[in-house]
Amino acid sequence: MSKKAADHHKQSAEHHTHAARHHNEAAKHHEGGHYEKAAHHAHTARAHALHAMRHSEEAAKAHMEEHGKK
């Protein structure tokens, strides 16, 4: 695997970790009745998840560049 692809996989995993953390915070705030804080964390989690998806797509592109279409 190319370094470029590996780096994108690692970055994707890191963003998924951040998204999970924000989902947990959103759940805590929602359970406590702090809906505005919950919404903030939910939106932040979504942003991290989208960023993770972009890194996954870049990793796939790097694989294609390295190995070509077969």
GISULBEL-V724721 format. One record per pair of residues at least 24 apart in sequence whose C-alpha atoms are under 10 Angstrom apart, sorted by the first residue. I is the first residue (numbers start at 1). J is the second residue. D is the distance in whole Angstrom. If there is no record, write none. Layout:
BEGIN
i->I j->J d->D
i->I j->J d->D
END
This chain:
BEGIN
i->1 j->59 d->10
i->1 j->62 d->9
i->1 j->63 d->7
i->1 j->66 d->8
i->1 j->67 d->9
i->2 j->59 d->9
i->2 j->62 d->7
i->2 j->63 d->7
i->2 j->65 d->10
i->2 j->66 d->7
i->2 j->67 d->10
i->3 j->59 d->10
i->3 j->62 d->9
i->4 j->58 d->9
i->4 j->59 d->7
i->4 j->61 d->10
i->4 j->62 d->6
i->4 j->63 d->9
i->4 j->66 d->10
i->5 j->55 d->9
i->5 j->56 d->9
i->5 j->57 d->10
i->5 j->58 d->7
i->5 j->59 d->4
i->5 j->60 d->7
i->5 j->61 d->8
i->5 j->62 d->5
i->5 j->63 d->6
i->5 j->64 d->10
i->5 j->65 d->10
i->5 j->66 d->9
i->6 j->59 d->7
i->6 j->62 d->9
i->6 j->63 d->9
i->7 j->55 d->9
i->7 j->58 d->10
i->7 j->59 d->8
i->8 j->52 d->9
i->8 j->53 d->10
i->8 j->54 d->9
i->8 j->55 d->5
i->8 j->56 d->6
i->8 j->57 d->9
i->8 j->58 d->6
i->8 j->59 d->5
i->8 j->60 d->9
i->8 j->62 d->9
i->9 j->52 d->9
i->9 j->53 d->10
i->9 j->55 d->7
i->9 j->56 d->6
i->9 j->57 d->9
i->9 j->58 d->9
i->9 j->59 d->6
i->9 j->60 d->9
i->10 j->52 d->9
i->10 j->55 d->9
i->10 j->56 d->9
i->10 j->59 d->10
i->11 j->51 d->9
i->11 j->52 d->7
i->11 j->53 d->10
i->11 j->54 d->10
i->11 j->55 d->7
i->11 j->56 d->9
i->11 j->59 d->10
i->12 j->48 d->9
i->12 j->49 d->8
i->12 j->50 d->9
i->12 j->51 d->7
i->12 j->52 d->4
i->12 j->53 d->7
i->12 j->54 d->8
i->12 j->55 d->5
i->12 j->56 d->6
i->12 j->57 d->9
i->12 j->58 d->10
i->12 j->59 d->9
i->13 j->49 d->10
i->13 j->52 d->7
i->13 j->53 d->10
i->13 j->55 d->9
i->13 j->56 d->9
i->14 j->48 d->9
i->14 j->49 d->10
i->14 j->51 d->10
i->14 j->52 d->8
i->15 j->45 d->9
i->15 j->47 d->9
i->15 j->48 d->5
i->15 j->49 d->6
i->15 j->50 d->9
i->15 j->51 d->7
i->15 j->52 d->5
i->15 j->53 d->9
i->15 j->55 d->9
i->16 j->45 d->9
i->16 j->46 d->10
i->16 j->48 d->7
i->16 j->49 d->6
i->16 j->50 d->9
i->16 j->51 d->9
i->16 j->52 d->6
i->16 j->53 d->9
i->17 j->45 d->10
i->17 j->48 d->9
i->17 j->49 d->9
i->17 j->52 d->9
i->18 j->44 d->9
i->18 j->45 d->7
i->18 j->46 d->10
i->18 j->47 d->10
i->18 j->48 d->7
i->18 j->49 d->8
i->18 j->52 d->10
i->19 j->43 d->9
i->19 j->44 d->7
i->19 j->45 d->4
i->19 j->46 d->7
i->19 j->47 d->8
i->19 j->48 d->5
i->19 j->49 d->6
i->19 j->50 d->9
i->19 j->51 d->10
i->19 j->52 d->9
i->20 j->45 d->7
i->20 j->46 d->10
i->20 j->48 d->9
i->20 j->49 d->9
i->21 j->45 d->8
i->22 j->46 d->9
i->22 j->48 d->9
END
